[in-house]
Amino acid sequence: MDVTVEEHKTQSRLSNSFSRGHSVMNRYTVQEKLGSGSFATAYLVTDAKDGGSLKVLKRISCGGLRPDSTLPSAREAKLLGSLRHPFIVQFFSSFLEKEDFCIITEYCEGGDLDCIIQQQKDKNRPFPEGHITEWFIQLLLGVNYLHERLVLHRDLKTKNIFLKNGTIKIGDFGVSRILSLPTDMATSFTGTPHYMSPETFSNSGYNSKSDIWSLGCILYEICCFQYAFEASNWIKLVSLIVEGPTPCLPSKYSAALNDILQRTLRKDPEERPSASEILTMPYIVDRAKVLSAWLEDVMGQDGQGSVSDDACRIAAAVKEKLHLDTLRAMHDIQEMDPRQRRRIRKDEPGETYRKKMKRAVERLYQENHKKLEQGKIVKMRQENAWVEEESTCTSADIRSYTSSEDDEESEEEEYFSSSILSLSTPLSEEHSSTLSAYQSCLRRFLDYSTNANEVGITDTISKDSQDMSVSTCNKEEIARLRQVCLELLGENGFWKVYDYLKREYFRQDSETEEFEEATLSEPQEIGLYPQHCHKVQQLIFLEERMEGQNLGMSCAWL
Ligand SMILES: Nc1ncnc2c1ncn2[C@@H]1O[C@H](COP(=O)(O)OP(=O)(O)OP(=O)(O)O)[C@@H](O)[C@H]1O
């Protein structure tokens, strides 16, 4: 018996809530209910098999749905589990319990972006551009990772974007896939079509550029605290999305950021840039360089987290490294007239921003030192420190330091200070490793974008992915990709890498099934040609998907 979306929603709501202490699979203990969405109820749980770590259990009532036809195969769950990226909520496992289908994911203590935007709106305090750009870069890196692997999110919206340790995590994978509902259809039933692209209304299909449209809507919402497209009813909203004017950012934001928004919201999907194309735009590259330099300073050149778990030691270590530079930078900048400062900023954006960041670190150190002496070091905050305005390094300090003619400058300093502030308290191992992953992610992207710009290739990998992602997976495409891999790695290298990665691929989610230990040692090609290995991974993904199609499994995956 087929069940409509509305019936299924009703069944979901009717199912009893898990109460605190409820045990699932003798492993997960419910701590609290996080909330209910259209298809699922989310609980915060502890995982007994993982040292009592906090995770999220999403419970989807199967109701009248037939598990065999509507729930994912173990293989599809494994595909979700194989996605690992610093800006994507980790999917751990899925299982059936009685009438419920459950998925276990990473917990993001910072809450969702929708709530954070609402809090900031209530304070009537727009986000500084530096902060918005950092989030946007994280989103682009996460989405690019998905698109390179031929995965479309299909439901990007502020409610599905979370914050953890101050960084973005793209979440809510799986529910629509698991229910075998194309998300654009599910979205239209749940009453939030605000992020849907024009092509999804015209039956021309959802593709990777539809995710880009949603990113544009999210960018606008972060800047303006309102939907990019809003109307009094559904029909008007659809016509606004399909043929209405593209909204602009307020003039307080740069022309470069507005230009990116305009491009992401082009009505014709083919005219929209891909995530990797946006990532190679000069404005984004400049900002990414600044972030990378900041992370390098904080984490150490080797990316191995030189951050200690003591606020004072963090600041002291950073201070030791930066002190002289900082003083020199302060002196140099104070000596300059405003015109010279502006020119410097134009000529060397990365260098100048880095100096500002160092100045902020210096002030933070002094502030922390004072507080230490007074025995007032604040406890580590779980949430983003910048959201709460009780910062120890106040924006007022920064404003009094910077000249009044430069509001933009003071805002950026505030942004750096707030980022640094989130490190000024003891860092957990997890936070440290997130920053480390963030750093290597940025480094890889910056290396790639430099090479791409130098040889005039932007986006080869992603273009291949897009071509394939719009159609269903077919044998010719797989054969073509296999041929490319063979040419890149040579026959011998290809088979070594292929066997190794395939083995790794099946080993990744061993929670539901046991896999024999891999006896293969890592071929040297893995280290020598990481970009080629990435293509082999794409090939393995596609082959798996193809096999899934042949077996008649739901292909909501793409
Ligand atoms: N990984 C997570 N970490 C922290 N909170 C989460 C996580 N996943 C979901 N939540 C929270 O749980 C609540 C319910 O989430 P859920 O995804 O089920 O619904 P929704 O996204 O609010 O709505 P819909 O599914 O209709 O889009 C939300 O408040 C959400 O912020």
The ligand as an SDF file (V2000), in Angstrom:
LIG
                    3D

 31 33  0  0  0  0  0  0  0  0999 V2000
   23.0450   16.9990   13.8350 N   0  0  0  0  0  0  0  0  0  0  0  0
   22.3270   17.8280   14.5940 C   0  0  0  0  0  0  0  0  0  0  0  0
   22.9040   18.4990   15.5940 N   0  0  0  0  0  0  0  0  0  0  0  0
   22.1830   19.3490   16.3750 C   0  0  0  0  0  0  0  0  0  0  0  0
   20.8570   19.5770   16.2150 N   0  0  0  0  0  0  0  0  0  0  0  0
   20.2230   18.9130   15.2280 C   0  0  0  0  0  0  0  0  0  0  0  0
   20.9110   18.0110   14.3660 C   0  0  0  0  0  0  0  0  0  0  0  0
   20.0170   17.5090   13.4720 N   0  0  0  0  0  0  0  0  0  0  0  0
   18.8420   18.0830   13.7690 C   0  0  0  0  0  0  0  0  0  0  0  0
   18.9490   18.9160   14.8160 N   0  0  0  0  0  0  0  0  0  0  0  0
   17.8710   19.7210   15.4200 C   0  0  0  0  0  0  0  0  0  0  0  0
   16.7710   18.8780   15.6370 O   0  0  0  0  0  0  0  0  0  0  0  0
   15.5610   19.5500   15.3050 C   0  0  0  0  0  0  0  0  0  0  0  0
   14.7540   18.6930   14.3510 C   0  0  0  0  0  0  0  0  0  0  0  0
   15.5050   18.5080   13.1730 O   0  0  0  0  0  0  0  0  0  0  0  0
   14.9160   17.8830   11.8590 P   0  0  0  0  0  0  0  0  0  0  0  0
   16.0130   17.8490   10.8600 O   0  0  0  0  0  0  0  0  0  0  0  0
   14.2340   16.6110   12.1650 O   0  0  0  0  0  0  0  0  0  0  0  0
   13.8030   18.8880   11.4040 O   0  0  0  0  0  0  0  0  0  0  0  0
   13.9090   20.3000   10.7060 P   0  0  0  0  0  0  0  0  0  0  0  0
   15.1770   20.3670    9.8930 O   0  0  0  0  0  0  0  0  0  0  0  0
   13.7290   21.3240   11.7740 O   0  0  0  0  0  0  0  0  0  0  0  0
   12.6580   20.3110    9.7600 O   0  0  0  0  0  0  0  0  0  0  0  0
   12.4710   19.6120    8.3240 P   0  0  0  0  0  0  0  0  0  0  0  0
   12.9670   18.2060    8.4140 O   0  0  0  0  0  0  0  0  0  0  0  0
   11.0240   19.7060    8.0970 O   0  0  0  0  0  0  0  0  0  0  0  0
   13.2800   20.4000    7.3710 O   0  0  0  0  0  0  0  0  0  0  0  0
   15.9530   20.9100   14.7510 C   0  0  0  0  0  0  0  0  0  0  0  0
   15.8010   21.8670   15.7650 O   0  0  0  0  0  0  0  0  0  0  0  0
   17.4030   20.7640   14.4100 C   0  0  0  0  0  0  0  0  0  0  0  0
   18.0910   22.0040   14.5800 O   0  0  0  0  0  0  0  0  0  0  0  0
  1  2  1  0
  2  3  1  0
  2  7  2  0
  3  4  2  0
  4  5  1  0
  5  6  2  0
  6  7  1  0
  6 10  1  0
  7  8  1  0
  8  9  2  0
  9 10  1  0
 10 11  1  0
 11 12  1  0
 11 30  1  0
 12 13  1  0
 13 14  1  0
 13 28  1  0
 14 15  1  0
 15 16  1  0
 16 17  2  0
 16 18  1  0
 16 19  1  0
 19 20  1  0
 20 21  2  0
 20 22  1  0
 20 23  1  0
 23 24  1  0
 24 25  2  0
 24 26  1  0
 24 27  1  0
 28 29  1  0
 28 30  1  0
 30 31  1  0
M  END
$$$$
